[in-house]
């Protein structure tokens, strides 16, 4: 990591963030960045990604570092590079140079951290070496798989209240992530006609992201089996008649995420059945975005998507009955089993390391309903929130072949009519939407999503 001339805007942003935290808690907080994990032998390391909570307040993706926050002050704990480091890694910044870059009040070696942990709260980091260190120094279990308790819970709630809405510096980063994500999707569509495997389209898309000195914000999904929601295999051949679903996002150097999905025909032309379903999904997508305003419940947006999809499937003869009644009995979830989206920020599913604390308003719990159990966000929308809108249609064999499901919905699904749509395995359309003071702004609007425009991008 190169240290350039101190950025006043970065320092000011970080100072404002930690002052916001100081206004919410009256105890010290220590946030660890995490450490590199070896792939198989000690110096063959997996790519490092700093803890997002650390990144939010420290601003730089430092490894094996910690910050102590109290009363608006930031104390940095990190070791200077070893004398041999320059041979293998080049010149790296010193502790004091890093401290200047982020506006730290004090900078100390990591060995001194144990003298400053009394009464401190923290958030568990995912890698085992770090959460073990956290547990040892704080003399209590700090485990990523366990909900935070006591002052750790108070800290988590305070961080959530700050990170749920984005400041100007964050929005600038999120716009960068969105722009590169859009470019990657356009290149992926254009690469499809000459590609033989899913992997070739993935390579074209990720090549754009790498060329901008970014990385992917999650494992890319580029698949002709769009019915597998998190499909991370890329070996399938691309054949005429297939739909290719690409869920790919860029992550900036500072850790901010983009998240976009498009679905397009490998041949460059949707079949009539594919276009019909695509337009149902697009209608739900557009209706949801039009509804986004401050104060609107995100859960209501999900139910709107479910209703529009149910209406469309009734019109196509796939579902039978009143759309509202079909949603009440979760018939839509046969084809749209997941939630309408999630919050987006320093992670693609922002702050989900804290479970439902971030996604669910205090006092609310996940539903056990088939059509609601995967809803990741259940809060009223506020200006500055960035959310995804991603309705879909999927024919999932594990759902359709379940005898209990078939029995429950035998009178509302026209299975014979559905069989005519066999060339539609999965369709998802996803954009990143910023809640504004008066409505919303689609940060990824530069990527067209109408069926005709998508065909043009593939065929150009």
C-alpha positions in Angstrom: 0.0 0.0 0.0 1.4 3.3 -1.0 1.1 6.4 1.2 0.6 9.6 -0.7 0.4 13.1 0.6 -2.1 13.3 3.4 -5.6 13.7 2.2 -7.4 16.3 4.2 -10.7 15.1 3.0 -10.0 11.5 4.2 -8.8 12.7 7.6 -11.8 15.0 8.0 -14.2 12.2 7.0 -12.6 9.7 9.5 -12.7 12.3 12.2 -16.4 13.0 11.6 -17.1 9.2 11.7 -15.4 8.6 14.9 -17.0 11.7 16.5 -20.4 10.3 15.5 -19.4 7.1 17.3 -18.3 9.0 20.4 -21.7 10.6 20.5 -23.3 7.2 20.8 -21.1 5.3 23.3 -19.3 6.2 26.5 -16.6 3.4 26.5 -13.6 2.7 24.3 -13.9 0.5 21.2 -11.1 -1.5 19.6 -11.5 -2.6 16.0 -9.1 -5.1 14.5 -8.4 -5.2 10.8 -7.7 -8.9 10.5 -4.8 -10.8 9.1 -3.8 -12.7 6.0 -4.7 -16.4 5.9 -2.3 -18.9 4.3 -3.7 -20.9 1.4 -1.6 -24.0 2.1 1.8 -23.0 3.3 2.7 -19.9 5.4 3.9 -17.5 2.7 1.3 -18.4 0.1 -1.4 -16.1 1.3 -5.0 -15.7 0.3 -6.0 -12.2 -0.9 -6.4 -10.0 2.2 -9.6 -8.0 2.9 -9.7 -5.8 6.0 -12.7 -6.0 8.4 -15.3 -3.5 7.1 -15.9 -2.0 10.5 -12.2 -1.3 10.8 -12.1 0.1 7.3 -15.0 2.5 8.0 -13.1 4.2 10.8 -9.5 3.7 9.7 -10.0 4.3 6.0 -7.1 2.2 4.8 -7.0 -1.6 4.2 -4.2 -2.3 6.7 -3.3 -5.8 7.7 -2.6 -6.9 11.3 -3.6 -3.6 12.7 -6.1 -2.3 15.3 -7.5 1.1 16.2 -8.7 2.2 19.6 -11.5 4.7 19.5 -12.5 6.8 22.5 -14.1 10.2 22.9 -13.4 11.0 19.2 -9.7 10.0 19.4 -8.1 7.4 17.2 -5.1 5.4 18.4 -3.4 3.2 15.8 -1.7 -0.1 16.7 0.5 -1.5 14.0 4.0 -2.8 13.6 6.6 -1.1 11.4 7.6 -3.3 8.5 10.5 -5.7 9.2 13.9 -5.0 7.8 13.6 -7.8 5.2 10.1 -6.7 4.1 11.5 -4.4 1.4 13.2 -7.3 -0.4 10.0 -9.2 -0.9 7.3 -6.5 -0.9 9.1 -3.3 -1.8 9.1 -0.1 0.4 6.1 0.0 2.7 4.9 2.9 4.8 6.0 3.3 8.4 3.6 3.4 11.4 4.0 7.2 11.6 3.3 7.7 7.9 0.1 5.6 8.2 -1.0 7.5 11.3 -0.6 10.8 9.4 -2.6 9.5 6.5 -5.6 8.7 8.6 -5.3 11.4 11.2 -4.5 9.2 14.1 -3.8 10.9 17.4 -1.4 8.3 18.6 0.5 5.4 16.9 1.9 2.5 18.8 3.3 -1.0 18.0 0.8 -3.9 18.3 2.6 -5.3 21.4 1.3 -2.3 23.4 -2.3 -3.0 22.6 -2.8 -5.3 25.6 -2.2 -2.3 27.9 -5.2 -0.5 26.4 -8.0 -3.1 26.3 -9.6 -2.4 29.7 -13.4 -1.9 29.4 -13.2 -1.9 25.6 -15.9 -3.2 23.3 -15.2 -4.8 19.9 -16.7 -6.6 16.9 -15.5 -10.1 16.0 -13.3 -10.4 12.9 -13.9 -13.4 10.6 -10.4 -14.9 10.5 -9.6 -17.3 13.3 -6.2 -15.9 14.2 -7.7 -12.5 14.8 -10.8 -13.5 16.8 -8.5 -15.7 18.9 -6.4 -12.7 19.7 -9.5 -10.6 20.4 -10.7 -13.2 22.8 -7.4 -13.6 24.6 -6.7 -9.9 25.0 -10.3 -9.0 26.1 -10.5 -12.1 28.3 -13.9 -13.1 26.9 -15.1 -15.1 23.9 -15.3 -12.9 20.8 -16.7 -15.2 18.1 -18.0 -14.3 14.6 -20.6 -17.1 14.8 -22.0 -15.8 18.1 -24.2 -12.7 18.5 -22.5 -9.8 20.3 -23.4 -9.4 24.0 -23.0 -6.6 26.6 -21.0 -3.6 25.5 -20.1 -5.4 22.3 -23.8 -5.4 21.4 -24.0 -1.6 22.3 -21.0 -1.0 20.0 -22.6 -3.0 17.2 -25.8 -1.1 17.4 -23.9 2.2 17.4 -21.9 1.3 14.3 -25.0 0.1 12.5 -26.8 3.4 13.2 -23.9 5.3 11.6 -23.2 2.9 8.7 -26.9 2.4 7.6 -26.7 5.7 5.8 -23.7 6.9 3.7 -21.8 10.1 3.9 -20.5 12.0 0.9 -17.1 10.2 0.9 -18.8 6.8 0.9 -21.2 7.8 -1.9 -18.3 8.9 -4.0 -16.7 5.5 -3.6 -20.0 3.7 -4.3 -20.4 5.6 -7.5 -17.0 4.5 -8.6 -17.9 0.9 -7.8 -21.1 1.2 -9.7 -19.5 2.7 -12.8 -16.9 0.0 -13.1 -19.6 -2.7 -12.5 -21.7 -1.3 -15.3 -18.7 -1.3 -17.6 -17.9 -4.9 -16.7 -21.4 -6.0 -17.6 -21.4 -4.3 -20.9 -18.1 -6.0 -21.8 -19.5 -9.3 -20.6 -22.5 -9.0 -22.9 -20.4 -8.0 -25.9 -18.0 -10.9 -25.2 -20.8 -13.5 -25.2 -21.2 -14.2 -28.9 -17.6 -15.4 -29.3 -17.4 -17.2 -25.9 -17.7 -20.9 -25.7 -17.8 -21.3 -21.9 -19.2 -19.3 -19.0 -15.7 -18.9 -17.8 -14.8 -16.7 -20.8 -17.5 -14.2 -20.1 -16.5 -14.2 -16.5 -12.9 -13.5 -17.5 -14.0 -10.6 -19.7 -16.0 -9.0 -16.9 -13.5 -9.5 -14.2 -10.8 -8.2 -16.6 -12.5 -4.8 -16.6 -12.6 -4.7 -12.8 -8.9 -5.7 -12.5 -8.0 -3.1 -15.1 -9.4 -0.4 -12.8 -7.2 -1.8 -10.0 -10.3 -3.1 -8.2 -11.4 -6.5 -7.2 -14.8 -8.3 -7.2 -17.0 -7.5 -4.2 -18.1 -11.1 -4.1 -17.5 -14.3 -6.0 -18.9 -13.7 -9.5 -21.9 -15.6 -10.7 -21.8 -16.1 -14.4 -24.0 -19.1 -15.3 -26.5 -20.6 -17.7 -28.0 -22.3 -14.6 -29.5 -19.1 -13.1 -31.8 -21.2 -11.0 -28.8 -21.9 -8.7 -28.9 -18.6 -6.8 -25.2 -18.5 -5.8 -23.7 -20.6 -8.6 -19.9 -20.3 -8.6 -19.1 -22.8 -11.4 -18.1 -21.6 -14.8 -17.5 -24.7 -16.8 -20.8 -25.0 -18.7 -20.8 -24.4 -22.5 -22.8 -21.5 -23.9 -25.4 -22.8 -26.4 -28.0 -21.1 -28.5 -31.3 -20.9 -26.6 -29.5 -20.5 -23.2 -29.9 -17.5 -20.9 -26.8 -16.3 -19.2 -27.2 -14.8 -15.8 -24.3 -12.6 -14.6 -24.3 -11.3 -11.0 -20.9 -9.4 -10.8 -19.8 -6.4 -8.8 -16.7 -4.3 -8.4 -15.1 -3.4 -5.1 -13.0 -0.2 -4.9 -9.5 -0.1 -3.4 -11.1 1.4 -0.3 -13.5 -1.6 0.0 -16.8 -0.2 -1.3 -19.0 -2.5 -3.3 -21.1 -2.6 -6.4 -23.7 -5.3 -7.1 -25.5 -5.8 -10.4 -27.3 -8.6 -12.1 -28.3 -8.9 -15.7 -29.6 -11.8 -17.7 -29.2 -12.1 -21.4 -29.7 -14.5 -24.3 -26.5 -16.3 -25.5 -27.8 -16.0 -29.0 -28.5 -12.3 -28.8 -32.3 -12.8 -29.0 -34.8 -13.8 -26.3 -37.2 -16.5 -27.3 -40.9 -15.5 -26.9 -41.2 -17.4 -23.6 -37.9 -15.9 -22.3 -39.0 -12.4 -23.2 -42.4 -12.9 -21.5 -40.8 -13.9 -18.2 -38.1 -11.3 -18.5 -40.7 -8.6 -18.8 -42.5 -9.8 -15.8 -39.3 -9.6 -13.7 -38.5 -6.2 -15.2 -42.0 -4.9 -14.3 -41.4 -5.9 -10.7 -38.0 -4.3 -10.8 -39.3 -1.0 -12.2 -42.3 -0.9 -9.8 -40.1 -1.4 -6.8 -37.6 1.4 -7.8 -40.5 3.8 -8.4 -41.7 3.1 -4.9 -38.4 3.9 -3.1 -38.8 7.0 -1.0 -37.7 7.9 2.6 -40.1 6.4 5.1 -41.3 3.5 2.8 -40.9 0.1 4.4 -38.5 -2.1 2.5 -40.7 -5.1 3.4 -43.5 -3.4 1.5 -41.3 -3.1 -1.5 -40.6 -6.8 -1.4 -44.3 -7.5 -1.2 -44.8 -5.2 -4.2 -42.3 -7.3 -6.2 -44.1 -10.5 -5.1 -47.5 -9.0 -6.2 -46.3 -7.8 -9.6 -44.6 -11.2 -10.3 -47.8 -13.0 -9.3 -49.9 -10.7 -11.5 -47.5 -11.4 -14.5 -47.6 -15.1 -14.0 -51.4 -15.1 -13.8 -51.5 -13.2 -17.1 -49.2 -15.8 -18.6 -51.4 -18.7 -17.3 -48.7 -20.1 -15.0 -50.4 -19.2 -11.8 -54.2 -19.3 -11.3 -56.1 -17.1 -8.9 -56.2 -13.6 -7.4 -52.6 -12.3 -7.3 -53.0 -10.9 -3.7 -54.3 -14.2 -2.5 -51.5 -16.0 -4.3 -49.0 -13.8 -2.4 -50.7 -14.4 0.9 -50.2 -18.1 0.4 -46.6 -17.6 -0.8 -47.3 -19.1 -4.3 -45.1 -16.4 -5.8 -42.2 -17.8 -3.8 -42.2 -21.0 -5.9 -40.5 -18.8 -8.5 -39.2 -15.9 -6.4 -38.0 -17.5 -3.2 -35.5 -14.8 -2.1 -35.8 -11.3 -0.8 -36.0 -8.2 -3.0 -32.5 -7.2 -2.0 -30.3 -5.9 0.8 -28.2 -2.9 2.0 -25.0 -2.2 0.1 -21.9 -0.5 1.3 -18.5 -1.7 2.5 -19.8 -5.2 1.9 -22.1 -6.5 -0.7 -24.5 -7.6 2.0 -23.5 -4.8 4.3 -23.0 -5.6 8.0 -24.5 -9.0 7.7 -21.6 -10.2 9.9 -23.8 -8.9 12.6 -26.7 -11.1 11.6 -30.1 -9.4 11.5 -29.0 -6.6 13.8 -28.3 -4.4 10.8 -31.0 -5.5 8.4 -33.9 -5.6 10.8 -35.4 -2.7 12.7 -35.1 -3.2 16.5 -38.0 -5.4 17.7 -38.5 -7.1 14.4 -37.7 -10.7 13.7 -37.5 -12.8 10.5 -40.7 -14.4 9.4 -40.9 -18.2 9.0 -43.1 -17.8 5.9 -41.8 -19.4 2.7 -42.2 -16.0 0.9 -40.6 -13.8 3.6 -37.9 -15.9 5.4 -35.1 -14.8 3.1 -35.9 -11.1 3.4 -32.5 -9.5 4.4 -33.7 -5.9 5.1 -36.8 -5.0 7.1 -36.6 -1.3 7.9 -38.1 1.9 6.8 -35.9 3.6 4.2 -33.9 6.7 5.0 -32.0 9.2 2.9 -28.4 8.0 2.3 -29.3 4.3 2.4 -28.1 2.3 -0.6 -30.2 -0.8 -1.4 -30.3 -3.4 -4.2 -33.5 -4.1 -6.0 -33.3 -7.6 -7.6 -36.5 -9.5 -8.3 -36.2 -12.8 -10.2 -37.8 -15.8 -11.6 -36.4 -19.3 -11.1 -37.4 -22.9 -11.9 -35.6 -24.7 -9.0 -36.0 -28.5 -9.2 -35.5 -28.8 -5.4 -38.6 -26.7 -5.0 -40.7 -28.1 -7.8 -40.0 -31.7 -7.0 -40.9 -31.4 -3.3 -44.0 -33.5 -2.9 -45.3 -31.3 -0.1 -44.9 -28.2 -2.2 -46.6 -29.8 -5.2 -49.5 -30.9 -3.1 -49.9 -27.5 -1.4 -49.9 -25.6 -4.7 -51.5 -28.1 -7.0 -54.6 -26.0 -7.6 -52.8 -22.7 -8.2 -50.0 -23.7 -10.6 -50.7 -24.8 -14.1 -47.9 -27.2 -14.4 -48.6 -28.0 -18.0 -48.5 -24.3 -19.0 -45.3 -23.9 -16.9 -43.6 -26.7 -19.0 -43.9 -24.4 -22.0 -41.3 -22.1 -20.3 -38.6 -24.8 -19.9 -36.1 -22.5 -21.6 -36.2 -20.1 -18.6 -34.1 -21.6 -15.8 -33.4 -18.3 -14.1 -33.7 -14.6 -14.6 -32.7 -11.8 -12.3 -32.4 -8.1 -12.8 -30.6 -6.1 -10.2 -29.6 -2.5 -9.7 -28.1 -0.4 -6.9 -30.5 2.3 -5.7 -29.6 5.3 -3.4 -32.4 6.7 -1.3 -32.4 10.5 -1.6 -34.2 13.2 0.3 -37.1 13.2 -2.2 -37.0 9.7 -3.8 -34.2 7.7 -5.2 -31.2 7.6 -7.7 -30.2 4.4 -9.5 -26.4 4.4 -9.4 -26.3 1.7 -12.0 -28.8 3.3 -14.4 -26.1 3.5 -17.2 -26.6 -0.2 -17.8 -29.8 -0.7 -19.8 -32.2 -3.4 -18.7 -35.0 -3.5 -21.3 -35.2 -6.7 -23.3 -34.5 -5.0 -26.6 -31.5 -2.9 -25.2 -30.0 -6.1 -23.6 -30.3 -7.8 -27.0 -28.5 -4.9 -28.6 -25.7 -5.0 -26.1 -25.1 -8.7 -26.8 -25.3 -8.3 -30.6 -23.3 -5.1 -31.0 
